[in-house]
Amino acid sequence: MPVTVLITGFGPFPGAPFNPTEGLVRRLGARRRPALAEVERITHVFRTSYAAVDDDLPRLVARHRPAVLLMFGLAARSPHLRIETRARNAVSALVPDARGQMLRRTGIAAGAAPTLTGRAPFQRLLRATRVARVPARLSRDAGAYLCNYVYWHGLTAASRQRPVPIVAFVHVPAVGRLARRRAKRAPTPNDLARAGEAILLALLAAARTLTLSKH
């Protein structure tokens, strides 16, 4: 049975003139594997702005009605992948987005819960990255910038009043020269692509299991 997956990343933002999630998303969209033969992959790179997330994400979910929403963002100071297990109802009042804008509030949704738990088999994702030989850890803090913001809205997005069944967010470390200054063994774009594919396949397996359980 065909499965639709929406895979997203971000473009550059202040302090990060190069965002590796942009290339990662495109590589995952172009990957050719038998396991992906019946998978419709929709890829999208957000401008790193609150307005872009507000405008693009609801439209993408409504149009494509994905069974899986896999989102990536950059955590430049992290030496490993971080599989985020929850989104916080928090917004940074200190760091502007790529358009120089800041939200004039400290929370994403007034009166909502302080956190939302992701809808993904987190331990399975962690095992998948280990099989792919890419260091990763589970994280309970997605920050208070655009990554956390898009994660929150991914968890609350709905098409025809139905939320996306499986939603995951993964922070990736920096690659290249900046990463080499911060880590003994910097990840490469190939490392990220290998881990991203492993995570994608694990989410697809979970989506198919969920579909079978409903029949």
LOTORFI-253536 format. One record per residue (C-alpha): residue in three letters; x negated, y, z negated. Coordinates in steps of 0.5 Angstrom, whole numbers, plus 500, padded with zeros to 3 digits. Layout:
ALAXYZ;...
This chain:
MET500500500;PRO497507502;VAL495511496;THR494519497;VAL488522493;LEU487529492;ILE480531491;THR478538489;GLY471542487;PHE469549486;GLY465554490;PRO460558487;PHE461563481;PRO457568477;GLY450564474;ALA451559479;PRO450561487;PHE450554489;ASN455549486;PRO454541488;THR461540487;GLU463543494;GLY458538497;LEU460532493;VAL468533495;ARG466533502;ARG462527502;LEU467523498;GLY472525503;ALA468523509;ARG466516506;ARG467510510;ARG468504506;PRO473498506;ALA476499499;LEU478506502;ALA481504508;GLU488505506;VAL487511502;GLU489518504;ARG484523502;ILE485530501;THR480535499;HIS480542497;VAL474547494;PHE477552490;ARG474559490;THR472560483;SER478564481;TYR484564477;ALA488566482;ALA486561487;VAL488555482;ASP494558481;ASP496559488;ASP493553491;LEU494547486;PRO501547486;ARG502548493;LEU497542494;VAL501537489;ALA507539492;ARG505538499;HIS501532499;ARG504528492;PRO498525490;ALA498519486;VAL491521484;LEU488528482;LEU480527481;MET477534480;PHE470536479;GLY466542476;LEU459544475;ALA456544468;ALA449546469;ARG446545462;SER449538462;PRO443533463;HIS449528465;LEU456527468;ARG461529463;ILE468525464;GLU473530460;THR478526456;ARG482533455;ALA484540457;ARG484545452;ASN489551451;ALA484556452;VAL481561456;SER475565456;ALA475572454;LEU468573456;VAL466570463;PRO469573469;ASP471569475;ALA468569482;ARG472575483;GLY470579477;GLN477578474;MET479575467;LEU485573464;ARG488578459;ARG490572454;THR486567450;GLY491561451;ILE493558458;ALA500557456;ALA503561450;GLY507556445;ALA504550448;ALA500544445;PRO493546443;THR490540448;LEU493536453;THR490529454;GLY488526461;ARG491521465;ALA486516467;PRO482510464;PHE476513461;GLN472507459;ARG473504466;LEU470510469;LEU465510464;ARG463503466;ALA463505473;THR458510473;ARG454506469;VAL454500474;ALA453506479;ARG446507475;VAL448515474;PRO448517466;ALA455519464;ARG459520457;LEU466522455;SER467529453;ARG473532449;ASP471539451;ALA472542458;GLY470549456;ALA474555457;TYR473557464;LEU476555471;CYS474547470;ASN478547464;TYR483551467;VAL484547473;TYR484541469;TRP490544464;HIS494546471;GLY493539474;LEU496535468;THR502540468;ALA503540476;ALA509537478;SER512535485;ARG519534485;GLN519535477;ARG514529477;PRO507530474;VAL501527478;PRO501520475;ILE493519474;VAL489526473;ALA482526471;PHE476531471;VAL469530471;HIS463535470;VAL457534474;PRO450537472;ALA446541476;VAL442539482;GLY435541485;ARG430546482;LEU435549477;ALA436542474;ARG429540475;ARG427545470;ARG432543465;ALA431535465;LYS426530466;ARG430526471;ALA434531475;PRO440528479;THR440528486;PRO446529491;ASN446522493;ASP447520485;LEU453525485;ALA456521491;ARG455514488;ALA458516481;GLY463520485;GLU465514489;ALA465509483;ILE470514479;LEU474514485;LEU475507486;ALA476506479;LEU482511479;LEU485508485;ALA485501482;ALA488504476;ALA493507481;ARG495501484;THR496497478;LEU501503475;THR505502482;LEU505494481;SER508495474;LYS513499476;HIS516494481;
